[in-house]
């Protein structure tokens, strides 16, 4: 991956997948913390990151060094945008070149990064021939931004225990059958689309396959037969020069060509199944048009002129060169094959004779030998080159077999040279049609992911198709955590209702009550919905998102020399900078890494910033009872919830059920300590100390003046006449003076007033 940055933090990125011929390009304006760049690095995990030497001391370079990325510096002259555009015209596949030329002339940072990347690649052993690269520009404006920390804490690809795939969202929904499908699924989990048309098309495809089970099962069978197309593309690129093909690689090249022929042979059969469904969604129709490309048939004809279809499609296919290569293509090849066949017949005849003596024929890459089982004294006379394999097992040979082996190897080398020449002659014709293979790889990846969604939907007892609304609401009935519901047999579902009057959800309750699980559940259901997948719930209507921002972990960062509180503050600062009206914000117990007074103050200030500066949806988990007053100050935005618990003789029993309202029980911490087995004397002493502290508290948190201010602001655009307005202001004065007497009724009163004014 090559990165190019301007002083205004505009960044151009170019990455090359060495296992295929794909080059990705992207240009965007990043933040001070380089969140988008870190997301791309996390998605593609480059082995090297190429940066200009002039940026060796830049903030981005220092950040990448702290994250232990391998960085390679090239001279500034390597990042020449004009040379990059010229290179793209020479190296990109013709059909995508015209589109990219327009993109690269506008996005000069992409062109500069591409030029540097190609210079680095060409210094390695990888040879790039003209017209061999498949370039694509990937815009980030139509994807949800999920930062690296949030992806880790939500366990999107790996779990937080051992950093393995098990116990992650990817592991739960992944049933992909191809390498392209797996990569497509990972990309969509880490950056789901936010384009509604794309999402709805995917949902229609899932519904279509659910209704047409025969096509679903046929698609699975089709995907199971598919080879790794990226490997096939790479093998074709190796055919550009005859001297670059080694005899040792010819076998793998032929194997990939055989796999490609099988794929091309299978496509018409799969197309017939599609043709039976005339009412297919647009996405299915698009896939069908890719399979209808006439270049697919041309590829098949080229392969048929090289390979022997009868041998390739037989059940007992042998990967021997003489059988796979088509006969009568060259008179010299015919002679070589004839001698080769005669040699094999002699060897097998000799094997029959040797079998009577207890010798078993063994085939290797370098020819043939015998295996003898028994003691060394019993080895038949005339055997030579005896090698002990185990106590009662020997590798032996005979002079006749050695002679035949030498003849066999000589003929095999002749056939290899002839085969290399024949394949190299067809390399240009194959290379011209690589573009159709790239399109097919993308189509297969998308189809595999859609089939994966269908499998996930059909294997869940409770599933629904989420709908998207334009009212900024998140309404989910009986929603479940996609990961935990697979491991917990009786997972407790929860309802969610969030709209503009409750877009800031303040959630409290005891530890182990399910608060953190609940807010993560909402985020995971939103990610699944935006991917186009159905979700584990009875019904759902959700708002489109562009950001999912979070402050969830409490870990120290030893590498960055940060305490948990410092790391917490950095993450919250990033949330404040990035939040917009279409963000989902998750904050779990902000301020617990410092003193109570500072923690409450910061939590309050951050809450007000989120409430007043955007229309984002925020799920805020906290143990601070002082934040209870937020709902009184902002009753038109804030709603309080808690996780239900039951106290009985067994102690604290969580019900994992979200309930509206503030939970006034503030002894949960002591009760959990009692459950952990603390001595009774410590528990009783803690209760007495807490009562003493609460009694001695002289300064209570007073919100009367803020409350009055909110009501006066709300009166600014009122339609009341003077008499009613005067009466209302008099009433507000009385309410303000008697604040402490009517504290319990104030919440209801404020809501009534705001509803009336609206």
C-alpha positions, -999 to +999 in steps of 0.1 A: +000+000+000+013+035-009+001+066+009+004+102-002-006+131+020-010+169+017-007+195+045-045+197+046-047+159+055-060+150+021-048+115+014-044+093-017-041+056-012-032+028-036-030-009-028-020-039-048-032-075-041-003-097-051-024-128-051-044-113-080-041-084-105-063-060-085-052-024-078-074-003-055-074+035-055-089+059-030-087+096-022-103+114+008-100+141+034-090+125+067-093+137+103-065+147+127-064+111+141-063+096+105-093+074+113-101+065+077-065+056+068-063+033+098-096+017+088-082+009+053-050-004+067-070-026+091-091-039+062-063-048+038-034-055+063-006-045+038+028-062+042+045-029+034+034+007+035+052+030+011+056+067+021+076+096+007+109+104+025+098+140+029+070+127+052+093+106+073+086+128+104+049+134+097+022+126+122+009+099+100+043+082+098+048+084+135+013+069+141+020+040+117+053+033+135+035+032+169+011+007+153+041-014+142+034-012+105+063-020+082+071+013+064+093+017+033+104+052+023+109+062-014+122+095-028+097+123-034+103+119-072+087+084-070+053+101-062+049+118-095+012+121-105+019+126-142+040+095-144+012+077-125-014+086-151+009+075-179+016+042-161-021+036-156-027+039-194+000+013-200-007-012-173-044-012-167-068-035-186-082-015-216-119-015-205-112+000-171-084+023-183-107+050-198-128+053-166-097+054-143-079+079-165-107+104-157-105+096-120-067+098-118-065+131-136-089+146-110-074+127-081-037+134-084-028+119-050-041+085-062-019+088-094+011+097-073+006+068-049+001+044-079+034+055-095+053+049-062+037+015-057+045+003-092+081+014-088+084-006-056+067-037-070+089-037-101+120-038-079+107-071-065+104-104-084+069-096-095+067-088-132+038-066-144+031-067-181+012-040-201-026-043-198-024-068-170-038-048-140-074-045-130-078-011-114-108+002-095-115+034-077-133+028-044-153+058-030-157+060+008-187+083+007-212+055+004-199+034+033-204+035+070-173+046+089-164+022+117-131+030+133-106+002+142-113+004+180-150+001+175-146-029+151-124-046+177-148-039+206-178-050+187-159-082+178-167-078+141-139-101+127-121-114+158-132-119+194-117-100+224-105-131+242-079-147+219-082-126+188-095-156+167-124-156+143-146-178+167-171-157+187-172-129+162-199-115+139-179-128+110-178-164+124-216-163+131-227-154+096-198-168+075-208-198+054-190-186+023-177-212-001-151-192-021-121-170-013-137-141-031-169-145-010-149-145+022-131-113+012-163-096+002-180-105+034-151-091+056-150-059+036-188-054+041-187-062+078-159-036+084-174-010+060-211-017+053-227+003+025-249+032+035-264+036+000-301+027+005-306+015-031-276-010-028-290-023+005-325-027-008-312-046-038-294-070-016-324-075+006-345-083-025-319-109-035-321-125-001-359-127-003-357-140-039-335-169-028-356-176+002-387-179-020-368-200-047-351-228-027-341-247-058-321-218-071-306-214-037-293-250-036-282-249-072-262-217-064-245-235-035-236-264-057-222-240-083-201-221-057-187-254-043-173-262-078-156-229-083-118-226-081-099-196-067-102-172-096-075-149-082-050-178-085-061-184-121-056-147-130-021-148-114-012-180-134-023-163-166-001-133-159+029-157-155+025-167-192+036-133-206+071-144-212+082-179-221+115-176-202+096-167-170+078-201-170+098-227-151+091-264-156+083-267-119+055-241-123+040-256-154+021-282-135+003-256-113-004-234-144-020-264-162-039-272-130-053-236-129-062-237-166-080-270-161-099-254-131-108-224-153-121-247-181-143-265-156-157-231-145-164-220-180-180-254-188-202-251-157-215-215-163-240-224-191-256-250-169-259-224-141-273-199-165-302-222-175-313-222-139-313-184-138-333-182-171-362-199-155-368-169-132-380-139-152-389-119-121-354-118-106-341-087-088-319-062-107-288-075-089-295-111-101-300-097-137-267-079-135-249-111-124-266-129-153-253-103-178-218-109-166-221-146-172-235-138-207-204-119-217-193-133-251-156-132-240-164-161-217-171-183-247-139-170-264-119-180-234-134-214-235-124-218-272-088-207-265-085-233-237-100-260-259-073-254-285-047-261-258-061-286-234-079-320-238-115-314-225-122-351-224-094-357-198-102-325-179-139-334-174-133-370-166-138-381-130-103-397-128-085-367-141-047-371-141-026-340-137+001-354-159+012-330-187+009-355-215-027-363-207-039-327-201-023-312-232-044-316-263-030-341-288-022-333-325-013-297-317+023-303-327+039-332-346+069-332-322+045-334-293+028-364-308+061-382-311+070-374-276+037-385-263+039-418-282+073-426-267+062-415-233+032-438-235+054-467-246+077-460-217+048-461-192+037-494-207+071-509-202+073-496-166+039-510-157+048-544-174+079-544-154+058-536-123+037-567-129+067-589-130+081-572-098+049-576-080+053-614-081+086-608-062+069-586-035+079-553-050+052-525-052+055-498-078+057-462-065+053-431-087+072-399-078+079-365-095+113-378-108+100-412-121+093-446-107+107-469-080+098-500-060+088-504-023+097-537-006+082-547+027+102-572+047+137-578+059+168-567+040+179-603+035+147-611+016+151-583-010+151-600-045+183-604-063+192-578-089+178-548-069+200-518-065+199-484-049+184-498-016+173-471+008+159-479+043+126-461+049+115-479+082+125-510+100+106-533+076+103-510+046+128-503+018+129-482-014+146-503-041+153-501-078+165-522-107+189-514-136+160-518-161+138-494-141+166-469-138+171-470-176+134-465-181+133-436-156+161-418-175+142-422-207+110-411-190+126-379-176+142-370-209+108-373-227+090-355-199+114-325-203+107-325-241+070-324-234+074-296-208+094-275-233+068-280-260+039-274-236+055-241-224+059-229-260+023-238-269+008-221-238+030-190-243+017-186-278-018-182-264-008-160-235-017-127-252-051-140-262-058-151-226-044-118-211-068-097-233-097-114-216-085-111-180-110-083-174-140-107-177-124-129-151-120-099-128-157-091-132-166-127-126-145-127-094-165-097-081-198-113-091-189-146-075-178-128-043-211-109-041-232-140-049-214-160-023-221-133+003-258-131-006-261-169-003-243-166+030-271-141+042-298-165+029-282-194+049-280-172+080-317-161+076-330-196+070-312-211+100-325-185+126-358-192+142-365-154+147-355-133+117-369-102+099-362-079+070-353-045+084-369-015+068-353+019+065-371+051+075-364+088+070-376+098+106-343+091+123-360+063+143-346+030+155-375+006+162-367-030+169-391-056+183-376-085+202-341-079+190-313-103+199-275-101+200-263-118+168-233-134+184-245-142+220-278-157+209-258-186+192-241-196+225-269-187+250-299-211+246-324-188+263-312-153+253-336-126+265-347-104+236-353-066+241-375-040+224-360-007+212-378+025+205-357+055+197-369+086+179-362+124+179-377+127+214-355+100+228-324+101+207-302+103+238-307+071+258-293+072+293-290+036+306-282+026+341-284-005+363-261-030+381-230-046+367-237-079+349-272-066+341-267-066+304-262-029+296-230-032+276-245-063+258-276-043+248-258-013+233-234-036+213-265-055+202-280-024+187-248-016+168-244-052+154-281-052+143-275-019+125-243-033+108-262-064+096-291-043+083-268-020+063-250-051+048-283-062+033-287-091+057-318-100+077-315-096+115-325-117+145-357-098+155-394-099+150-396-065+132-373-036+126-375-001+112-342+018+113-325+050+103-297+051+077-263+057+093-229+071+080-209+066+113-208+042+142-187+058+169-179+043+203-161+045+236-164+010+250-130-004+263-112+005+295-078-010+286-045+008+290-023+013+260+013+004+270+026+009+234+013+044+233+021+051+270-015+060+277-036+052+308-071+039+304-085+074+312-062+091+287-072+066+260-108+072+270-105+110+265-088+105+231-117+083+219-144+107+232-126+137+215-127+117+183-164+111+187-171+148+192-151+157+161-167+130+138-203+129+150-230+141+126-268+139+123-266+103+109-243+088+136-248+061+161-228+067+192-221+041+219-206+053+252-201+028+280-194+042+316-175+073+306-154+088+334-149+057+355-112+059+351-109+091+373-125+106+404-163+107+408-166+145+406-144+147+375-162+117+360-196+132+365-185+166+352-170+152+320-199+128+314-224+157+318-204+180+295-200+153+268-237+145+270-247+181+265-222+184+236-238+154+218-274+166+226-269+202+214-244+198+185-260+170+165-291+149+158-271+117+163-285+087+182-266+081+214-267+051+238-250+063+270-244+038+298-235+052+332-235+044+369-235+081+379-270+089+395-263+127+390-269+122+352-305+115+361-311+153+359-303+153+322-338+142+314-352+170+335-332+196+315-337+180+281-370+161+283-376+165+246-343+146+238-333+124+267-349+092+280-338+071+309-337+033+309-324+006+333-318-031+332-342-049+355-329-069+384-346-089+412-332-090+448-340-122+466-324-145+492-299-156+465-287-120+460-288-100+428-307-117+399-305-098+366-335-102+342-316-086+312-348-067+304-346-030+294-372-009+312-379+028+309-371+050+340-342+055+364-333+027+388-329+044+422-312+015+439-276+027+445-264-003+465-257-026+436-219-023+440-221-034+476-245-062+468-222-075+440-193-075+465-215-096+488-222-120+459-184-122+453-180-136+489-168-105+508-168-110+546-201-098+562-182-073+584-168-055+553-202-054+537-219-039+568-191-014+573-194-003+536-232+003+540-226+024+571-199+044+555-220+051+524-250+063+546-226+086+564-212+101+532-247+106+518-259+123+551-229+146+552-234+158+516-243+195+519-244+205+483-270+188+462-270+190+425-296+218+417-309+220+381-337+245+387-321+275+368-311+253+338-346+238+338-362+273+339-338+285+311-350+256+288-386+265+293-380+302+286-361+292+254-390+271+244-414+301+248-394+321+223-415+310+193-448+306+212-482+315+199-498+324+232-516+357+237-504+382+263-528+370+290-520+334+287-483+341+284-484+362+315-502+335+334-477+309+322-447+329+333-462+335+367-467+297+370-430+291+360-419+315+387-439+295+413-425+263+400-389+277+402-394+288+438-409+255+449-384+233+430-375+210+459-411+205+469-424+192+436-392+174+424-411+142+417-438+159+395-414+181+376-405+155+350-442+150+340-448+187+341-419+195+317-430+169+292-466+183+292-453+218+287-431+208+258-458+187+241-482+217+245-457+242+230-449+219+201 
